Amino acid sequence: MIRRLGLFLVIAMLATFSSTPARAATDFDTYDAVDGVELQSAFLVVTGVLTGQTAPVTRSYFFGSGDADGRMRTCAKLAVFVMSKPGKFQLAMRNTSISTAGCKVVLRTP
């Protein structure tokens, strides 16, 4: 009986931990179009149209401390670059509760 209970608990724990969704696919907000960028203290505020949506949204991304200022300014420059080439690139902003923000530019496939 104890052995069976232990086996059940192990299976239940494995099922719980293995059913958590993959974080890599959901960590990034991907913008098809960027309409505006603003620096506010430790936040970068981006206004634009997210992939799969039609209406623009405004979201804030926290960059924390340390090397945050340099990373935030780099992301702001990348966002302005995406603004200057509409339809050619996407801006992907990482926004997680366990990490500071980050960004990347993705070439859109024709």
Biopython code that builds the backbone (N, CA, C, O; Angstrom):
import numpy as np
from Bio.PDB.StructureBuilder import StructureBuilder

atoms = [
    (1, "MET", "N", (0.828, -1.193, 0.000)),
    (1, "MET", "CA", (0.000, 0.000, 0.000)),
    (1, "MET", "C", (0.871, 1.255, 0.000)),
    (1, "MET", "O", (0.612, 2.178, -0.772)),
    (2, "ILE", "N", (1.895, 1.306, 0.849)),
    (2, "ILE", "CA", (2.780, 2.467, 0.907)),
    (2, "ILE", "C", (3.550, 2.607, -0.401)),
    (2, "ILE", "O", (3.759, 3.711, -0.904)),
    (3, "ARG", "N", (3.961, 1.479, -0.931)),
    (3, "ARG", "CA", (4.695, 1.495, -2.193)),
    (3, "ARG", "C", (3.817, 2.054, -3.329)),
    (3, "ARG", "O", (4.291, 2.820, -4.168)),
    (4, "ARG", "N", (2.571, 1.672, -3.341)),
    (4, "ARG", "CA", (1.636, 2.134, -4.352)),
    (4, "ARG", "C", (1.373, 3.635, -4.194)),
    (4, "ARG", "O", (1.284, 4.356, -5.188)),
    (5, "LEU", "N", (1.251, 4.100, -2.965)),
    (5, "LEU", "CA", (1.040, 5.519, -2.696)),
    (5, "LEU", "C", (2.256, 6.327, -3.151)),
    (5, "LEU", "O", (2.106, 7.392, -3.750)),
    (6, "GLY", "N", (3.454, 5.824, -2.868)),
    (6, "GLY", "CA", (4.675, 6.503, -3.297)),
    (6, "GLY", "C", (4.758, 6.596, -4.809)),
    (6, "GLY", "O", (5.130, 7.639, -5.346)),
    (7, "LEU", "N", (4.418, 5.526, -5.497)),
    (7, "LEU", "CA", (4.426, 5.517, -6.958)),
    (7, "LEU", "C", (3.408, 6.520, -7.501)),
    (7, "LEU", "O", (3.684, 7.230, -8.467)),
    (8, "PHE", "N", (2.246, 6.573, -6.883)),
    (8, "PHE", "CA", (1.223, 7.517, -7.311)),
    (8, "PHE", "C", (1.709, 8.952, -7.146)),
    (8, "PHE", "O", (1.502, 9.777, -8.036)),
    (9, "LEU", "N", (2.355, 9.265, -6.016)),
    (9, "LEU", "CA", (2.863, 10.620, -5.775)),
    (9, "LEU", "C", (3.941, 11.006, -6.789)),
    (9, "LEU", "O", (3.960, 12.139, -7.271)),
    (10, "VAL", "N", (4.833, 10.078, -7.113)),
    (10, "VAL", "CA", (5.871, 10.346, -8.105)),
    (10, "VAL", "C", (5.244, 10.632, -9.465)),
    (10, "VAL", "O", (5.654, 11.574, -10.144)),
    (11, "ILE", "N", (4.277, 9.851, -9.866)),
    (11, "ILE", "CA", (3.601, 10.057, -11.151)),
    (11, "ILE", "C", (2.867, 11.397, -11.151)),
    (11, "ILE", "O", (2.904, 12.125, -12.143)),
    (12, "ALA", "N", (2.210, 11.722, -10.057)),
    (12, "ALA", "CA", (1.483, 12.995, -9.972)),
    (12, "ALA", "C", (2.439, 14.182, -10.077)),
    (12, "ALA", "O", (2.131, 15.160, -10.758)),
    (13, "MET", "N", (3.601, 14.111, -9.411)),
    (13, "MET", "CA", (4.580, 15.204, -9.488)),
    (13, "MET", "C", (5.139, 15.341, -10.894)),
    (13, "MET", "O", (5.284, 16.456, -11.395)),
    (14, "LEU", "N", (5.452, 14.230, -11.533)),
    (14, "LEU", "CA", (5.968, 14.284, -12.901)),
    (14, "LEU", "C", (4.933, 14.876, -13.857)),
    (14, "LEU", "O", (5.275, 15.666, -14.736)),
    (15, "ALA", "N", (3.691, 14.497, -13.684)),
    (15, "ALA", "CA", (2.633, 15.020, -14.546)),
    (15, "ALA", "C", (2.455, 16.521, -14.338)),
    (15, "ALA", "O", (2.203, 17.255, -15.293)),
    (16, "THR", "N", (2.583, 16.975, -13.105)),
    (16, "THR", "CA", (2.441, 18.393, -12.806)),
    (16, "THR", "C", (3.562, 19.201, -13.434)),
    (16, "THR", "O", (3.298, 20.214, -14.082)),
    (17, "PHE", "N", (4.803, 18.780, -13.259)),
    (17, "PHE", "CA", (5.937, 19.539, -13.773)),
    (17, "PHE", "C", (6.082, 19.428, -15.279)),
    (17, "PHE", "O", (6.540, 20.379, -15.913)),
    (18, "SER", "N", (5.714, 18.322, -15.867)),
    (18, "SER", "CA", (5.858, 18.172, -17.313)),
    (18, "SER", "C", (4.730, 18.852, -18.070)),
    (18, "SER", "O", (4.828, 19.027, -19.284)),
    (19, "SER", "N", (3.656, 19.241, -17.379)),
    (19, "SER", "CA", (2.544, 19.878, -18.077)),
    (19, "SER", "C", (2.666, 21.388, -18.120)),
    (19, "SER", "O", (1.789, 22.052, -18.671)),
    (20, "THR", "N", (3.740, 21.959, -17.550)),
    (20, "THR", "CA", (3.914, 23.400, -17.633)),
    (20, "THR", "C", (4.290, 23.769, -19.059)),
    (20, "THR", "O", (5.098, 23.077, -19.677)),
    (21, "PRO", "N", (3.722, 24.843, -19.594)),
    (21, "PRO", "CA", (3.978, 25.205, -20.987)),
    (21, "PRO", "C", (5.413, 25.644, -21.211)),
    (21, "PRO", "O", (6.075, 26.126, -20.292)),
    (22, "ALA", "N", (5.883, 25.478, -22.424)),
    (22, "ALA", "CA", (7.238, 25.917, -22.783)),
    (22, "ALA", "C", (7.288, 27.438, -22.722)),
    (22, "ALA", "O", (6.420, 28.111, -23.279)),
    (23, "ARG", "N", (8.285, 27.976, -22.057)),
    (23, "ARG", "CA", (8.374, 29.414, -21.872)),
    (23, "ARG", "C", (8.917, 30.132, -23.102)),
    (23, "ARG", "O", (8.578, 31.293, -23.331)),
    (24, "ALA", "N", (9.746, 29.473, -23.891)),
    (24, "ALA", "CA", (10.413, 30.151, -24.997)),
    (24, "ALA", "C", (9.427, 30.763, -25.978)),
    (24, "ALA", "O", (9.675, 31.849, -26.501)),
    (25, "ALA", "N", (8.329, 30.096, -26.233)),
    (25, "ALA", "CA", (7.381, 30.599, -27.216)),
    (25, "ALA", "C", (6.574, 31.772, -26.690)),
    (25, "ALA", "O", (6.082, 32.569, -27.490)),
    (26, "THR", "N", (6.417, 31.912, -25.387)),
    (26, "THR", "CA", (5.560, 32.947, -24.827)),
    (26, "THR", "C", (6.331, 34.080, -24.175)),
    (26, "THR", "O", (5.711, 35.031, -23.700)),
    (27, "ASP", "N", (7.629, 34.022, -24.133)),
    (27, "ASP", "CA", (8.412, 35.060, -23.477)),
    (27, "ASP", "C", (8.497, 36.344, -24.276)),
    (27, "ASP", "O", (8.836, 37.389, -23.719)),
    (28, "PHE", "N", (8.201, 36.296, -25.558)),
    (28, "PHE", "CA", (8.377, 37.463, -26.409)),
    (28, "PHE", "C", (7.044, 38.004, -26.905)),
    (28, "PHE", "O", (6.162, 37.248, -27.312)),
    (29, "ASP", "N", (6.913, 39.334, -26.863)),
    (29, "ASP", "CA", (5.828, 40.035, -27.542)),
    (29, "ASP", "C", (6.408, 40.446, -28.883)),
    (29, "ASP", "O", (7.373, 41.209, -28.927)),
    (30, "THR", "N", (5.839, 39.956, -29.974)),
    (30, "THR", "CA", (6.376, 40.258, -31.297)),
    (30, "THR", "C", (5.492, 41.288, -31.986)),
    (30, "THR", "O", (4.294, 41.076, -32.174)),
    (31, "TYR", "N", (6.104, 42.404, -32.357)),
    (31, "TYR", "CA", (5.403, 43.497, -33.012)),
    (31, "TYR", "C", (5.623, 43.429, -34.517)),
    (31, "TYR", "O", (6.761, 43.383, -34.983)),
    (32, "ASP", "N", (4.528, 43.422, -35.276)),
    (32, "ASP", "CA", (4.619, 43.510, -36.732)),
    (32, "ASP", "C", (4.899, 44.952, -37.152)),
    (32, "ASP", "O", (5.568, 45.195, -38.156)),
    (33, "ALA", "N", (4.387, 45.890, -36.386)),
    (33, "ALA", "CA", (4.604, 47.309, -36.659)),
    (33, "ALA", "C", (4.844, 48.031, -35.339)),
    (33, "ALA", "O", (4.146, 47.783, -34.356)),
    (34, "VAL", "N", (5.818, 48.911, -35.319)),
    (34, "VAL", "CA", (6.110, 49.722, -34.136)),
    (34, "VAL", "C", (5.738, 51.160, -34.460)),
    (34, "VAL", "O", (6.229, 51.734, -35.432)),
    (35, "ASP", "N", (4.862, 51.742, -33.633)),
    (35, "ASP", "CA", (4.389, 53.110, -33.858)),
    (35, "ASP", "C", (5.071, 54.124, -32.959)),
    (35, "ASP", "O", (5.110, 55.309, -33.288)),
    (36, "GLY", "N", (5.612, 53.679, -31.827)),
    (36, "GLY", "CA", (6.251, 54.616, -30.909)),
    (36, "GLY", "C", (7.104, 53.917, -29.871)),
    (36, "GLY", "O", (6.856, 52.768, -29.506)),
    (37, "VAL", "N", (8.117, 54.636, -29.402)),
    (37, "VAL", "CA", (9.034, 54.123, -28.380)),
    (37, "VAL", "C", (9.312, 55.260, -27.405)),
    (37, "VAL", "O", (9.537, 56.400, -27.812)),
    (38, "GLU", "N", (9.292, 54.938, -26.110)),
    (38, "GLU", "CA", (9.549, 55.952, -25.090)),
    (38, "GLU", "C", (10.376, 55.354, -23.962)),
    (38, "GLU", "O", (10.108, 54.239, -23.514)),
    (39, "LEU", "N", (11.373, 56.090, -23.505)),
    (39, "LEU", "CA", (12.177, 55.682, -22.353)),
    (39, "LEU", "C", (11.597, 56.340, -21.117)),
    (39, "LEU", "O", (11.442, 57.560, -21.075)),
    (40, "GLN", "N", (11.276, 55.541, -20.112)),
    (40, "GLN", "CA", (10.748, 56.060, -18.848)),
    (40, "GLN", "C", (11.467, 55.376, -17.704)),
    (40, "GLN", "O", (11.137, 54.242, -17.355)),
    (41, "SER", "N", (12.437, 56.041, -17.121)),
    (41, "SER", "CA", (13.199, 55.494, -16.002)),
    (41, "SER", "C", (13.798, 54.143, -16.397)),
    (41, "SER", "O", (14.626, 54.089, -17.306)),
    (42, "ALA", "N", (13.400, 53.056, -15.739)),
    (42, "ALA", "CA", (13.937, 51.725, -16.048)),
    (42, "ALA", "C", (13.022, 50.952, -16.993)),
    (42, "ALA", "O", (13.163, 49.739, -17.145)),
    (43, "PHE", "N", (12.087, 51.652, -17.626)),
    (43, "PHE", "CA", (11.121, 51.016, -18.517)),
    (43, "PHE", "C", (11.275, 51.534, -19.941)),
    (43, "PHE", "O", (11.581, 52.705, -20.169)),
    (44, "LEU", "N", (11.055, 50.635, -20.890)),
    (44, "LEU", "CA", (10.936, 50.998, -22.293)),
    (44, "LEU", "C", (9.478, 50.766, -22.665)),
    (44, "LEU", "O", (8.965, 49.655, -22.530)),
    (45, "VAL", "N", (8.818, 51.810, -23.129)),
    (45, "VAL", "CA", (7.404, 51.723, -23.479)),
    (45, "VAL", "C", (7.301, 51.657, -25.002)),
    (45, "VAL", "O", (7.771, 52.551, -25.705)),
    (46, "VAL", "N", (6.684, 50.591, -25.497)),
    (46, "VAL", "CA", (6.556, 50.362, -26.940)),
    (46, "VAL", "C", (5.079, 50.380, -27.311)),
    (46, "VAL", "O", (4.253, 49.735, -26.666)),
    (47, "THR", "N", (4.763, 51.132, -28.364)),
    (47, "THR", "CA", (3.418, 51.148, -28.922)),
    (47, "THR", "C", (3.502, 50.575, -30.323)),
    (47, "THR", "O", (4.327, 51.000, -31.132)),
    (48, "GLY", "N", (2.641, 49.602, -30.605)),
    (48, "GLY", "CA", (2.653, 48.991, -31.925)),
    (48, "GLY", "C", (1.607, 47.895, -32.044)),
    (48, "GLY", "O", (0.820, 47.647, -31.130)),
    (49, "VAL", "N", (1.627, 47.252, -33.195)),
    (49, "VAL", "CA", (0.660, 46.183, -33.490)),
    (49, "VAL", "C", (1.356, 44.835, -33.295)),
    (49, "VAL", "O", (2.335, 44.523, -33.972)),
    (50, "LEU", "N", (0.835, 44.047, -32.362)),
    (50, "LEU", "CA", (1.378, 42.718, -32.110)),
    (50, "LEU", "C", (0.986, 41.766, -33.241)),
    (50, "LEU", "O", (-0.048, 41.942, -33.884)),
    (51, "THR", "N", (1.813, 40.772, -33.468)),
    (51, "THR", "CA", (1.543, 39.771, -34.502)),
    (51, "THR", "C", (0.188, 39.119, -34.246)),
    (51, "THR", "O", (-0.102, 38.683, -33.132)),
    (52, "GLY", "N", (-0.633, 39.059, -35.283)),
    (52, "GLY", "CA", (-1.954, 38.438, -35.175)),
    (52, "GLY", "C", (-3.042, 39.376, -34.715)),
    (52, "GLY", "O", (-4.202, 38.970, -34.633)),
    (53, "GLN", "N", (-2.707, 40.627, -34.410)),
    (53, "GLN", "CA", (-3.708, 41.596, -33.977)),
    (53, "GLN", "C", (-3.802, 42.726, -34.986)),
    (53, "GLN", "O", (-2.930, 42.876, -35.842)),
    (54, "THR", "N", (-4.854, 43.516, -34.888)),
    (54, "THR", "CA", (-5.022, 44.633, -35.810)),
    (54, "THR", "C", (-4.951, 45.984, -35.113)),
    (54, "THR", "O", (-4.631, 46.991, -35.746)),
    (55, "ALA", "N", (-5.244, 46.018, -33.830)),
    (55, "ALA", "CA", (-5.238, 47.283, -33.087)),
    (55, "ALA", "C", (-3.904, 47.464, -32.362)),
    (55, "ALA", "O", (-3.348, 46.500, -31.836)),
    (56, "PRO", "N", (-3.393, 48.689, -32.332)),
    (56, "PRO", "CA", (-2.140, 48.927, -31.621)),
    (56, "PRO", "C", (-2.326, 48.815, -30.104)),
    (56, "PRO", "O", (-3.394, 49.110, -29.568)),
    (57, "VAL", "N", (-1.265, 48.384, -29.435)),
    (57, "VAL", "CA", (-1.239, 48.274, -27.976)),
    (57, "VAL", "C", (0.005, 49.007, -27.469)),
    (57, "VAL", "O", (0.958, 49.231, -28.215)),
    (58, "THR", "N", (-0.023, 49.371, -26.202)),
    (58, "THR", "CA", (1.131, 49.986, -25.553)),
    (58, "THR", "C", (1.522, 49.103, -24.384)),
    (58, "THR", "O", (0.702, 48.814, -23.513)),
    (59, "ARG", "N", (2.787, 48.673, -24.366)),
    (59, "ARG", "CA", (3.276, 47.811, -23.292)),
    (59, "ARG", "C", (4.594, 48.359, -22.763)),
    (59, "ARG", "O", (5.374, 48.969, -23.493)),
    (60, "SER", "N", (4.819, 48.123, -21.474)),
    (60, "SER", "CA", (6.055, 48.558, -20.816)),
    (60, "SER", "C", (6.927, 47.351, -20.531)),
    (60, "SER", "O", (6.429, 46.281, -20.180)),
    (61, "TYR", "N", (8.244, 47.531, -20.687)),
    (61, "TYR", "CA", (9.208, 46.458, -20.452)),
    (61, "TYR", "C", (10.230, 46.954, -19.445)),
    (61, "TYR", "O", (10.870, 47.985, -19.649)),
    (62, "PHE", "N", (10.378, 46.208, -18.356)),
    (62, "PHE", "CA", (11.262, 46.579, -17.249)),
    (62, "PHE", "C", (12.668, 46.066, -17.503)),
    (62, "PHE", "O", (12.862, 44.887, -17.801)),
    (63, "PHE", "N", (13.652, 46.954, -17.386)),
    (63, "PHE", "CA", (15.034, 46.585, -17.647)),
    (63, "PHE", "C", (15.876, 46.454, -16.388)),
    (63, "PHE", "O", (17.037, 46.053, -16.477)),
    (64, "GLY", "N", (15.339, 46.775, -15.225)),
    (64, "GLY", "CA", (16.066, 46.546, -13.982)),
    (64, "GLY", "C", (17.254, 47.467, -13.804)),
    (64, "GLY", "O", (17.240, 48.620, -14.234)),
    (65, "SER", "N", (18.291, 46.931, -13.155)),
    (65, "SER", "CA", (19.468, 47.744, -12.845)),
    (65, "SER", "C", (20.711, 47.114, -13.450)),
    (65, "SER", "O", (20.625, 46.164, -14.227)),
    (66, "GLY", "N", (21.858, 47.649, -13.087)),
    (66, "GLY", "CA", (23.119, 47.130, -13.614)),
    (66, "GLY", "C", (23.366, 47.667, -15.007)),
    (66, "GLY", "O", (23.455, 48.880, -15.199)),
    (67, "ASP", "N", (23.478, 46.787, -15.973)),
    (67, "ASP", "CA", (23.714, 47.171, -17.366)),
    (67, "ASP", "C", (22.403, 47.502, -18.074)),
    (67, "ASP", "O", (22.356, 47.533, -19.304)),
    (68, "ALA", "N", (21.357, 47.747, -17.323)),
    (68, "ALA", "CA", (20.030, 47.938, -17.904)),
    (68, "ALA", "C", (19.970, 49.143, -18.830)),
    (68, "ALA", "O", (19.324, 49.085, -19.876)),
    (69, "ASP", "N", (20.629, 50.229, -18.464)),
    (69, "ASP", "CA", (20.543, 51.446, -19.269)),
    (69, "ASP", "C", (21.059, 51.195, -20.683)),
    (69, "ASP", "O", (20.433, 51.615, -21.656)),
    (70, "GLY", "N", (22.187, 50.521, -20.799)),
    (70, "GLY", "CA", (22.746, 50.217, -22.111)),
    (70, "GLY", "C", (21.853, 49.292, -22.916)),
    (70, "GLY", "O", (21.654, 49.502, -24.113)),
    (71, "ARG", "N", (21.312, 48.263, -22.263)),
    (71, "ARG", "CA", (20.424, 47.325, -22.963)),
    (71, "ARG", "C", (19.136, 48.013, -23.391)),
    (71, "ARG", "O", (18.634, 47.780, -24.490)),
    (72, "MET", "N", (18.601, 48.870, -22.506)),
    (72, "MET", "CA", (17.357, 49.557, -22.820)),
    (72, "MET", "C", (17.558, 50.503, -24.005)),
    (72, "MET", "O", (16.703, 50.572, -24.888)),
    (73, "ARG", "N", (18.664, 51.224, -24.035)),
    (73, "ARG", "CA", (18.932, 52.143, -25.154)),
    (73, "ARG", "C", (19.154, 51.368, -26.457)),
    (73, "ARG", "O", (18.741, 51.819, -27.526)),
    (74, "THR", "N", (19.795, 50.217, -26.371)),
    (74, "THR", "CA", (19.979, 49.383, -27.564)),
    (74, "THR", "C", (18.629, 48.925, -28.094)),
    (74, "THR", "O", (18.392, 48.960, -29.302)),
    (75, "CYS", "N", (17.741, 48.494, -27.203)),
    (75, "CYS", "CA", (16.406, 48.061, -27.633)),
    (75, "CYS", "C", (15.621, 49.227, -28.231)),
    (75, "CYS", "O", (14.882, 49.050, -29.199)),
    (76, "ALA", "N", (15.783, 50.419, -27.655)),
    (76, "ALA", "CA", (15.099, 51.589, -28.208)),
    (76, "ALA", "C", (15.602, 51.876, -29.622)),
    (76, "ALA", "O", (14.810, 52.200, -30.507)),
    (77, "LYS", "N", (16.897, 51.759, -29.836)),
    (77, "LYS", "CA", (17.463, 51.972, -31.174)),
    (77, "LYS", "C", (16.942, 50.921, -32.159)),
    (77, "LYS", "O", (16.621, 51.241, -33.304)),
    (78, "LEU", "N", (16.861, 49.665, -31.707)),
    (78, "LEU", "CA", (16.328, 48.610, -32.572)),
    (78, "LEU", "C", (14.860, 48.868, -32.916)),
    (78, "LEU", "O", (14.426, 48.616, -34.040)),
    (79, "ALA", "N", (14.104, 49.369, -31.946)),
    (79, "ALA", "CA", (12.693, 49.671, -32.195)),
    (79, "ALA", "C", (12.556, 50.792, -33.227)),
    (79, "ALA", "O", (11.694, 50.727, -34.103)),
    (80, "VAL", "N", (13.400, 51.810, -33.125)),
    (80, "VAL", "CA", (13.370, 52.901, -34.101)),
    (80, "VAL", "C", (13.764, 52.376, -35.482)),
    (80, "VAL", "O", (13.192, 52.787, -36.491)),
    (81, "PHE", "N", (14.739, 51.469, -35.523)),
    (81, "PHE", "CA", (15.134, 50.852, -36.788)),
    (81, "PHE", "C", (13.955, 50.111, -37.423)),
    (81, "PHE", "O", (13.721, 50.231, -38.625)),
    (82, "VAL", "N", (13.216, 49.346, -36.617)),
    (82, "VAL", "CA", (12.046, 48.617, -37.129)),
    (82, "VAL", "C", (10.993, 49.608, -37.625)),
    (82, "VAL", "O", (10.323, 49.356, -38.626)),
    (83, "MET", "N", (10.850, 50.733, -36.924)),
    (83, "MET", "CA", (9.900, 51.767, -37.356)),
    (83, "MET", "C", (10.279, 52.324, -38.724)),
    (83, "MET", "O", (9.406, 52.656, -39.525)),
    (84, "SER", "N", (11.568, 52.424, -38.990)),
    (84, "SER", "CA", (12.030, 53.032, -40.243)),
    (84, "SER", "C", (11.899, 52.100, -41.442)),
    (84, "SER", "O", (12.005, 52.549, -42.583)),
    (85, "LYS", "N", (11.671, 50.816, -41.204)),
    (85, "LYS", "CA", (11.543, 49.825, -42.276)),
    (85, "LYS", "C", (10.240, 49.047, -42.106)),
    (85, "LYS", "O", (10.274, 47.845, -41.845)),
    (86, "PRO", "N", (9.093, 49.711, -42.248)),
    (86, "PRO", "CA", (7.823, 49.009, -42.003)),
    (86, "PRO", "C", (7.625, 47.817, -42.933)),
    (86, "PRO", "O", (7.859, 47.903, -44.139)),
    (87, "GLY", "N", (7.192, 46.712, -42.352)),
    (87, "GLY", "CA", (6.914, 45.509, -43.111)),
    (87, "GLY", "C", (8.114, 44.610, -43.371)),
    (87, "GLY", "O", (7.940, 43.466, -43.791)),
    (88, "LYS", "N", (9.326, 45.097, -43.131)),
    (88, "LYS", "CA", (10.517, 44.304, -43.413)),
    (88, "LYS", "C", (11.001, 43.526, -42.183)),
    (88, "LYS", "O", (11.498, 42.407, -42.309)),
    (89, "PHE", "N", (10.856, 44.121, -40.997)),
    (89, "PHE", "CA", (11.342, 43.501, -39.762)),
    (89, "PHE", "C", (10.237, 43.468, -38.718)),
    (89, "PHE", "O", (9.264, 44.218, -38.794)),
    (90, "GLN", "N", (10.409, 42.579, -37.739)),
    (90, "GLN", "CA", (9.558, 42.529, -36.553)),
    (90, "GLN", "C", (10.427, 42.811, -35.343)),
    (90, "GLN", "O", (11.610, 42.469, -35.323)),
    (91, "LEU", "N", (9.840, 43.434, -34.338)),
    (91, "LEU", "CA", (10.522, 43.657, -33.068)),
    (91, "LEU", "C", (9.963, 42.678, -32.057)),
    (91, "LEU", "O", (8.751, 42.629, -31.845)),
    (92, "ALA", "N", (10.828, 41.898, -31.431)),
    (92, "ALA", "CA", (10.402, 40.956, -30.393)),
    (92, "ALA", "C", (10.967, 41.442, -29.063)),
    (92, "ALA", "O", (12.182, 41.564, -28.904)),
    (93, "MET", "N", (10.089, 41.715, -28.121)),
    (93, "MET", "CA", (10.484, 42.192, -26.791)),
    (93, "MET", "C", (10.216, 41.104, -25.770)),
    (93, "MET", "O", (9.103, 40.585, -25.681)),
    (94, "ARG", "N", (11.253, 40.754, -24.989)),
    (94, "ARG", "CA", (11.087, 39.747, -23.941)),
    (94, "ARG", "C", (10.509, 40.424, -22.721)),
    (94, "ARG", "O", (11.021, 41.440, -22.251)),
    (95, "ASN", "N", (9.438, 39.851, -22.217)),
    (95, "ASN", "CA", (8.779, 40.404, -21.046)),
    (95, "ASN", "C", (8.385, 39.261, -20.126)),
    (95, "ASN", "O", (7.341, 38.636, -20.314)),
    (96, "THR", "N", (9.218, 38.988, -19.135)),
    (96, "THR", "CA", (8.916, 37.912, -18.201)),
    (96, "THR", "C", (8.928, 38.450, -16.790)),
    (96, "THR", "O", (9.521, 39.493, -16.518)),
    (97, "SER", "N", (8.282, 37.748, -15.907)),
    (97, "SER", "CA", (8.242, 38.170, -14.513)),
    (97, "SER", "C", (9.481, 37.725, -13.748)),
    (97, "SER", "O", (9.719, 38.192, -12.635)),
    (98, "ILE", "N", (10.279, 36.822, -14.335)),
    (98, "ILE", "CA", (11.445, 36.321, -13.612)),
    (98, "ILE", "C", (12.755, 36.878, -14.135)),
    (98, "ILE", "O", (13.821, 36.547, -13.615)),
    (99, "SER", "N", (12.691, 37.709, -15.146)),
    (99, "SER", "CA", (13.911, 38.210, -15.758)),
    (99, "SER", "C", (13.680, 39.632, -16.228)),
    (99, "SER", "O", (12.540, 40.081, -16.343)),
    (100, "THR", "N", (14.764, 40.335, -16.499)),
    (100, "THR", "CA", (14.617, 41.667, -17.057)),
    (100, "THR", "C", (14.349, 41.559, -18.553)),
    (100, "THR", "O", (14.580, 40.520, -19.171)),
    (101, "ALA", "N", (13.866, 42.634, -19.107)),
    (101, "ALA", "CA", (13.474, 42.644, -20.512)),
    (101, "ALA", "C", (14.683, 42.540, -21.432)),
    (101, "ALA", "O", (15.819, 42.789, -21.029)),
    (102, "GLY", "N", (14.413, 42.175, -22.650)),
    (102, "GLY", "CA", (15.411, 42.102, -23.702)),
    (102, "GLY", "C", (14.703, 42.266, -25.034)),
    (102, "GLY", "O", (13.479, 42.387, -25.078)),
    (103, "CYS", "N", (15.461, 42.272, -26.116)),
    (103, "CYS", "CA", (14.833, 42.485, -27.414)),
    (103, "CYS", "C", (15.632, 41.813, -28.515)),
    (103, "CYS", "O", (16.796, 41.450, -28.343)),
    (104, "LYS", "N", (14.968, 41.661, -29.654)),
    (104, "LYS", "CA", (15.639, 41.178, -30.848)),
    (104, "LYS", "C", (14.826, 41.630, -32.052)),
    (104, "LYS", "O", (13.624, 41.880, -31.958)),
    (105, "VAL", "N", (15.515, 41.728, -33.189)),
    (105, "VAL", "CA", (14.872, 42.088, -34.443)),
    (105, "VAL", "C", (14.843, 40.837, -35.314)),
    (105, "VAL", "O", (15.836, 40.119, -35.426)),
    (106, "VAL", "N", (13.691, 40.591, -35.927)),
    (106, "VAL", "CA", (13.509, 39.399, -36.748)),
    (106, "VAL", "C", (13.191, 39.847, -38.169)),
    (106, "VAL", "O", (12.296, 40.666, -38.379)),
    (107, "LEU", "N", (13.921, 39.312, -39.147)),
    (107, "LEU", "CA", (13.646, 39.578, -40.547)),
    (107, "LEU", "C", (12.375, 38.846, -40.931)),
    (107, "LEU", "O", (12.261, 37.638, -40.720)),
    (108, "ARG", "N", (11.418, 39.572, -41.494)),
    (108, "ARG", "CA", (10.152, 38.947, -41.910)),
    (108, "ARG", "C", (10.380, 38.180, -43.180)),
    (108, "ARG", "O", (11.084, 38.645, -44.077)),
    (109, "THR", "N", (9.798, 37.022, -43.266)),
    (109, "THR", "CA", (9.925, 36.213, -44.472)),
    (109, "THR", "C", (8.926, 36.710, -45.503)),
    (109, "THR", "O", (7.784, 37.010, -45.157)),
    (110, "PRO", "N", (9.336, 36.802, -46.765)),
    (110, "PRO", "CA", (8.434, 37.320, -47.804)),
    (110, "PRO", "C", (7.276, 36.389, -48.078)),
    (110, "PRO", "O", (6.433, 36.686, -48.925)),
]
sb = StructureBuilder()
sb.init_structure("model")
sb.init_model(0)
sb.init_chain("A")
sb.init_seg("    ")
for serial, (resi, resn, name, xyz) in enumerate(atoms, 1):
    if name == "N":
        sb.init_residue(resn, " ", resi, " ")
    sb.init_atom(name, np.array(xyz, "f"), 0.0, 1.0, " ", f" {name:<3s}", serial, name[0])
structure = sb.get_structure()
